[in-house]
Amino acid sequence: MSAAPTTAISRDPATAQVIAEHPFASATELETILQRGQAGFAVWSGYTLEQRAGVLRAMAAVLRRDREPLAALATAEMGKVQAEALAEIEKCAVLCDWYAEHGAPFLRDEATQVPGDQAYVSYLPLGVVLGIMPWNFPYWQVMRAAVPILMGGNGFLLKPAENIVGTALLLDAAWREAGLPEGTFIAANISREGTSAAIADDRIAAVTLTGSVAAGRSIAAQAGQALKKVVLELGGSDPFIVLADADLDAAVDAAVASRFQNTGQVCIAGKRIIVEEAVYDRFVAQFCQKVQALTVGDGREPGNRIGPMARQDLLDQLHAQVQASVDAGAQLRVGGHQLDRPGAFYAPTVLVDVEPGMQAFDTETFGPVASISRARNADHAVELANQSEFGLSGNLWSGDRARAMQLARRLQTGGVFVNGFSASDPRVPIGGVKKSGFGRELSHFGIREFVNAQTVWFDKR
């Protein structure tokens, strides 16, 4: 049995060169981290809502000022195309500004229906929340969880994915520069064993995870054993339904953008494209033409639309899913192979005539692979959409708004985007059903996930 690794390795997926090695925190170091977190929470939880909002505004300014080096490290660590990395930084800044403006009203004392002003509800911080975050959006995923949690007066202990520790450390430094008290946001390279120890420790109040179904099962079990609140945002295999009355040109453009953004490494991307039979052949022809025009290369080079996948092992796993689907009867129209060049580059791929029982339909394909399925009619499209263990988000294209609204209510997903494609936005909640997890992030739903809704009742007798 091989020994557990002692360091996390950051490797440039475009060149396979090692960028940095980060040692995992020892048990002694973890103890110090937890002590720092408790001390930071004790200070930060005493800040007024207006003071917290001021720090968020300062953080937005720091992010915008340092967007170039922040984006460059995301490109180096996980291959993100630089234009997308810059957009991710701006999205984080917008998130800070939005919660700075809207967070306080969500957290102010709230009157109840008890007559005579006898009772109200206060939204109080819980403590230090452990955030276990993925690599695909190294800034946005962290900030999407952390900003509302911090605005709620909590501390945030970040356990980043092992290949993006560098970006996590940059965020840590940015928060300190923005004026967050020391120890309130801590990025720490914690091993699996250290993560389990932290969850079990009384100084961690709750846990939030974005990751795989397997990780969700493990973390939820550990949090449950410790009787701690947990929010899970897990896998997704979002349906992208195109009905016969849709604007086909717009639907094709949106489907390509949705599926191939971030090199296809997006939880809420439209992965299973389901097209009504009357327009199926036209859609497939247009879609394949657009995909063939996508440029692939190093994300640092201008003009490249698709970068490398984050790791070679993820590419190998994706290719196995493609091969298994072809073996099961799917038709390979575009791509389907690793590019013959250094780095983890996979050709943008299109599988058609994909049906339930094939891996491209039944499992989450996390990379630049689109699967297209044929639906007899709208009812069959909804049936296919729901024939999944996932329920994160969904997309529905139709020229009939009233009909689309009716069909949307039948989709078993946490969100439905009509005549557009899935996206996360601070104004609306994001989260899933079925094996896509539970709980919500963003909007007032997200900020109230990690607070104590405390009832205060004055007995007038």
MOBEL-V792336 format. One record per residue. SS is DSSP state (H for helix, E for strand, - for the rest). PHI is phi in whole degrees, 0 to 359 (* if undefined). OMEGA is omega in whole degrees, 0 to 359 (* if undefined). Layout:
BEGIN
[[SS | PHI | OMEGA] [SS | PHI | OMEGA]]
END
This chain:
BEGIN
[[- | * | 183] [- | 286 | 180] [- | 289 | 178] [- | 295 | 179] [- | 297 | 181] [- | 255 | 180] [E | 223 | 171] [E | 260 | 185] [E | 255 | 173] [E | 262 | 186] [E | 232 | 179] [- | 291 | 184] [- | 289 | 178] [- | 279 | 183] [- | 233 | 184] [- | 69 | 180] [- | 277 | 178] [E | 286 | 178] [E | 270 | 183] [E | 199 | 172] [E | 237 | 184] [E | 243 | 179] [E | 296 | 173] [- | 288 | 179] [- | 296 | 175] [- | 284 | 178] [H | 299 | 178] [H | 294 | 179] [H | 294 | 177] [H | 297 | 177] [H | 300 | 178] [H | 296 | 179] [H | 299 | 180] [H | 294 | 176] [H | 296 | 178] [H | 299 | 180] [H | 298 | 179] [H | 297 | 180] [H | 294 | 178] [H | 296 | 178] [H | 297 | 181] [H | 300 | 178] [H | 282 | 187] [H | 296 | 182] [- | 295 | 177] [- | 274 | 177] [- | 291 | 174] [- | 288 | 178] [H | 301 | 181] [H | 292 | 177] [H | 294 | 177] [H | 297 | 179] [H | 299 | 178] [H | 298 | 177] [H | 294 | 178] [H | 297 | 178] [H | 297 | 178] [H | 295 | 178] [H | 296 | 177] [H | 302 | 180] [H | 294 | 178] [H | 297 | 180] [H | 299 | 181] [H | 292 | 179] [H | 295 | 186] [- | 258 | 187] [H | 300 | 183] [H | 294 | 179] [H | 293 | 177] [H | 298 | 181] [H | 295 | 182] [H | 298 | 180] [H | 289 | 176] [H | 298 | 177] [H | 297 | 182] [H | 290 | 187] [H | 279 | 182] [H | 228 | 169] [- | 89 | 184] [- | 299 | 175] [- | 302 | 192] [H | 299 | 179] [H | 299 | 178] [H | 289 | 178] [H | 295 | 178] [H | 297 | 178] [H | 296 | 179] [H | 295 | 178] [H | 297 | 179] [H | 297 | 178] [H | 298 | 177] [H | 294 | 179] [H | 295 | 177] [H | 299 | 178] [H | 300 | 178] [H | 299 | 180] [H | 298 | 184] [H | 293 | 180] [H | 288 | 174] [H | 297 | 180] [H | 275 | 190] [H | 251 | 185] [H | 294 | 183] [H | 301 | 179] [H | 302 | 179] [H | 290 | 189] [H | 249 | 180] [- | 288 | 177] [- | 305 | 188] [E | 237 | 178] [E | 292 | 178] [- | 250 | 179] [- | 273 | 175] [- | 292 | 185] [H | 291 | 173] [H | 77 | 180] [H | 54 | 182] [- | 282 | 187] [E | 221 | 174] [E | 213 | 178] [E | 243 | 174] [E | 254 | 179] [E | 251 | 189] [E | 251 | 180] [E | 295 | 180] [- | 269 | 186] [- | 148 | 179] [E | 271 | 179] [E | 257 | 176] [E | 274 | 178] [E | 252 | 179] [E | 257 | 194] [- | 243 | 184] [- | 270 | 186] [- | 257 | 193] [- | 289 | 171] [- | 232 | 192] [- | 297 | 176] [- | 259 | 186] [H | 297 | 182] [H | 299 | 180] [H | 293 | 184] [H | 292 | 178] [H | 302 | 177] [H | 279 | 192] [H | 286 | 188] [H | 299 | 177] [H | 295 | 178] [H | 296 | 178] [H | 291 | 179] [H | 300 | 176] [- | 286 | 178] [- | 93 | 180] [- | 275 | 166] [E | 267 | 181] [E | 223 | 175] [E | 254 | 184] [E | 266 | 168] [E | 253 | 183] [- | 279 | 171] [- | 299 | 190] [H | 293 | 182] [H | 270 | 182] [H | 228 | 180] [H | 297 | 181] [H | 300 | 180] [H | 294 | 178] [H | 297 | 180] [H | 293 | 175] [H | 296 | 177] [H | 297 | 178] [H | 304 | 181] [H | 295 | 181] [H | 296 | 179] [H | 297 | 179] [H | 296 | 179] [H | 295 | 180] [- | 286 | 176] [- | 105 | 176] [- | 291 | 181] [- | 303 | 180] [- | 305 | 178] [- | 89 | 181] [- | 284 | 172] [E | 238 | 180] [E | 234 | 171] [E | 264 | 185] [- | 224 | 177] [- | 279 | 186] [- | 255 | 178] [- | 287 | 177] [H | 298 | 180] [H | 294 | 178] [H | 294 | 177] [H | 297 | 178] [H | 298 | 179] [H | 296 | 180] [H | 294 | 180] [H | 299 | 182] [H | 284 | 185] [- | 283 | 182] [- | 294 | 180] [- | 279 | 171] [E | 261 | 187] [E | 271 | 186] [E | 196 | 185] [E | 222 | 170] [E | 231 | 184] [E | 227 | 164] [E | 242 | 184] [- | 180 | 184] [- | 280 | 176] [H | 298 | 180] [H | 298 | 178] [H | 296 | 179] [H | 299 | 178] [H | 300 | 183] [H | 294 | 183] [H | 292 | 179] [H | 297 | 179] [H | 295 | 180] [H | 292 | 178] [H | 294 | 178] [H | 296 | 178] [H | 299 | 180] [- | 270 | 180] [- | 56 | 181] [- | 237 | 178] [E | 299 | 178] [E | 218 | 172] [E | 243 | 183] [E | 237 | 169] [E | 242 | 190] [- | 251 | 187] [- | 290 | 177] [- | 211 | 172] [- | 226 | 193] [E | 296 | 173] [E | 284 | 175] [E | 234 | 188] [E | 270 | 176] [E | 239 | 179] [- | 271 | 187] [- | 296 | 182] [- | 266 | 181] [- | 283 | 169] [- | 287 | 191] [H | 294 | 181] [H | 300 | 180] [H | 294 | 180] [H | 295 | 178] [H | 297 | 181] [H | 301 | 181] [H | 293 | 180] [H | 295 | 178] [H | 294 | 180] [H | 298 | 182] [H | 296 | 188] [H | 286 | 189] [H | 252 | 173] [H | 296 | 179] [H | 54 | 181] [H | 56 | 178] [H | 74 | 184] [- | 259 | 184] [- | 225 | 181] [- | 297 | 186] [- | 261 | 175] [- | 283 | 174] [E | 287 | 185] [E | 265 | 180] [E | 252 | 182] [E | 273 | 186] [E | 244 | 190] [E | 241 | 179] [E | 295 | 190] [H | 306 | 185] [H | 299 | 181] [H | 240 | 186] [H | 300 | 184] [H | 297 | 178] [H | 296 | 180] [H | 299 | 182] [H | 301 | 181] [H | 298 | 181] [H | 292 | 182] [H | 297 | 181] [H | 298 | 178] [H | 299 | 179] [H | 294 | 182] [H | 293 | 180] [H | 297 | 181] [- | 273 | 181] [- | 291 | 180] [- | 267 | 184] [E | 242 | 177] [- | 172 | 180] [- | 304 | 182] [- | 295 | 178] [- | 280 | 183] [- | 269 | 182] [- | 302 | 176] [- | 96 | 179] [- | 284 | 181] [- | 267 | 182] [E | 241 | 177] [- | 261 | 176] [- | 286 | 168] [- | 290 | 189] [- | 295 | 182] [- | 212 | 180] [H | 294 | 181] [H | 295 | 177] [H | 290 | 176] [H | 297 | 180] [H | 299 | 179] [H | 295 | 179] [H | 297 | 181] [H | 296 | 177] [H | 297 | 177] [H | 294 | 178] [H | 297 | 181] [H | 298 | 179] [H | 296 | 180] [H | 291 | 177] [H | 296 | 178] [H | 298 | 181] [- | 273 | 175] [- | 120 | 176] [- | 292 | 180] [E | 259 | 179] [E | 273 | 182] [E | 259 | 183] [E | 218 | 172] [- | 72 | 179] [- | 92 | 182] [- | 202 | 173] [E | 282 | 180] [- | 287 | 183] [- | 277 | 180] [- | 197 | 177] [- | 299 | 178] [- | 101 | 184] [- | 268 | 182] [- | 261 | 178] [E | 243 | 181] [- | 296 | 173] [- | 307 | 194] [E | 235 | 176] [E | 232 | 173] [E | 251 | 179] [E | 241 | 184] [- | 56 | 179] [- | 277 | 184] [- | 231 | 174] [- | 306 | 184] [- | 101 | 175] [- | 268 | 183] [H | 298 | 180] [H | 295 | 177] [H | 263 | 190] [H | 274 | 184] [- | 243 | 178] [- | 277 | 176] [- | 263 | 188] [- | 258 | 181] [- | 172 | 187] [- | 283 | 179] [E | 229 | 177] [E | 249 | 175] [E | 244 | 182] [E | 238 | 181] [E | 240 | 182] [E | 262 | 176] [E | 246 | 180] [- | 293 | 183] [- | 198 | 183] [H | 296 | 180] [H | 298 | 179] [H | 294 | 178] [H | 298 | 178] [H | 295 | 178] [H | 300 | 178] [H | 295 | 180] [H | 301 | 183] [H | 279 | 181] [- | 276 | 183] [- | 209 | 176] [- | 282 | 181] [E | 261 | 178] [E | 203 | 183] [- | 276 | 183] [- | 211 | 179] [E | 207 | 180] [E | 230 | 184] [E | 218 | 181] [E | 247 | 181] [- | 202 | 175] [- | 274 | 183] [- | 247 | 184] [H | 299 | 182] [H | 298 | 179] [H | 295 | 180] [H | 298 | 179] [H | 296 | 178] [H | 293 | 181] [H | 293 | 181] [H | 301 | 181] [- | 292 | 180] [- | 269 | 181] [- | 278 | 183] [- | 271 | 183] [- | 219 | 178] [- | 285 | 179] [- | 208 | 175] [E | 226 | 179] [E | 247 | 185] [E | 264 | 181] [- | 54 | 176] [- | 195 | 175] [- | 225 | 190] [- | 301 | 177] [- | 205 | 175] [- | 259 | 186] [- | 215 | 184] [- | 298 | 183] [- | 281 | 182] [- | 226 | 181] [- | 286 | 174] [E | 231 | 179] [- | 166 | 187] [- | 231 | 174] [E | 233 | 183] [E | 55 | 184] [- | 275 | 173] [- | 274 | 173] [E | 110 | 180] [E | 206 | 187] [- | 89 | 183] [- | 227 | 171] [E | 246 | 176] [- | 71 | 185] [H | 54 | 179] [H | 286 | 177] [H | 296 | 183] [H | 292 | 184] [H | 290 | 180] [- | 265 | 176] [- | 292 | 187] [- | 240 | 171] [E | 224 | 175] [E | 267 | 176] [E | 281 | 188] [E | 265 | 176] [E | 276 | 175] [E | 240 | 186] [E | 235 | 176] [- | 264 | 178] [- | 279 | 185] [- | 281 | 177] [- | 293 | *]]
END
